[in-house]
Structure formats: structure tokens, C-alpha cells
Amino acid sequence: MVSERPRRPHHSTWPTLARHFLEMVAAMWVGMVVGGLVFAPVLGALGMTPSEARARYPELYLSVMAFNMTVPMVLWIRHRGHGLRSCFEMSAAMVLPGVFVLCMFWIGVTDGPACGLYGGLMIPPMLAVVLSRRAEYSQSHRAHGRA
């Protein structure tokens, strides 16, 4: 008779899931800070401050911010062993709130692409993706192959 390995209780996956989510959020914020440090001198060379760029070119400003936050997060989840599908899903969860923020700007609800609003609106869809793929995101580092 072959004995089965004892299964881990379902609740024990939550710490791994939470850690993974917090790692993704940290990668996203690091990307925002580092991207801002790179972007500010470029704007300075063009004779603009980040505030002026945000006011004059809101769509471009938000696109650069989305890029700066999405790329390191995708690199991190690839490092964790996730496949391309997971990368695309999480990227969409991060970029689509930016479209919503721009729509709010275009119809006059906001005066520009508010960074805090965009960052805050990004968290719920990211969390929804993680929770919809709970089994994948609660696995240990590199526990699954890439697709």
C-alpha cells in the first residue's frame, strides 16, 4: 500500500499567495520610482518638469508611468516562473485602470492623470487576477513551468 503525502491545509497557501502579491506590488512601485528618476532628467533636458509634462501630455505621461510599473512586475513574475498568459493577464490588470483614469480626464472628472488614483485603481484588478489563479500564485518560487 502506497501512502500519500499529507496535504497541506488550504489556509497554509494564503501566506505564500500574500507574499507573492506583495512582491508584485513592490516590483511595481520600485519601477515607478526608478522610472521617475530616469524620466525626470529626460524631461529636464526637454525643458519640462514632471508636473508640466503631466499637464501638457497627460496620455503620454500616464503611458510612461504604466510602462515603468508594468515592466518590472512582469519581469518579477517571469522570474517567479509564471508563463506568458499570466504576464499578459497581470499587465492588462495594470494598464486598463490607466485607460479608465484617462477617460475620467477626457470627460472632465479629473484635471489630469492622477498618479495616486491610477496606482490605487490598479490594485483591485491585480488582486482579482491573483485570486482567480490562486493555485498558481500560491505555489512556491519556480514551482511551475513557463507557458
Secondary structure by P-SEA (a helix, b strand, c coil): ccccccccccccaaaaaaaaaaaaaaaaaaaaaaaaaaaaaaaaaacccaaaaaaacaaaaaaaaaaaaaaaaaaaaaaacccaaaaaaaaaaacaaaaaaaaaaaacccccccaaaaaaaaaaaaaaaaaaacccccccccccccc
